[in-house]
């Protein structure tokens, strides 16, 4: 399958180089000044790969091939959410 427009990637399923389903392309990350796709916004992600099935931005350079599906040449073993300091909450008794 030859893509004529970048927008044709939206909706395609994305797999790792280990043939594990990652999710589907929901949007493109575009560098407007250069009119160039910088990455793919992947949603409905596999909870085995992405904590809480959060959407992730995959850099375009990680793409190995595009056809009926997208195969990545790289993806981390697991993506975890950053652990920040818990926010202080006001207690009603204060």
C-alpha positions, 0 to 999 in steps of 0.5 A, a space after each residue: 500500500 502506497 500512501 498518497 497523503 500522511 493523513 491516510 495513516 490515521 486509523 492504522 494499527 501500530 505494531 512493535 518490531 516484536 509483532 505486539 499490537 501497540 494501538 492505533 494512530 489517532 492523530 499526526 504530530 506535524 512540524 508546521 514550519 517544515 510541513 513534516 510529520 514529526 510523530 504519530 499520536 497512538 491511542 487505545 494503547 496496549 496496557 501490556 506496553 503502556 501503563 493505564 493504556 494512555 495515549 503516546 506520541 511515537 517519533 516518526 524516526 521509530 517507524 520501520 514500515 508503513 503498509 496495511 499496518 505500521 511496524 515500528 523499528 523501536 519501542 520501549 519494553 514498557 512505558 510508565 507514567 511519571 511519578 510526581 510529588 503528590 499534590 497537597 490537598 486542603 482538608 475540610 477540617 483545616 
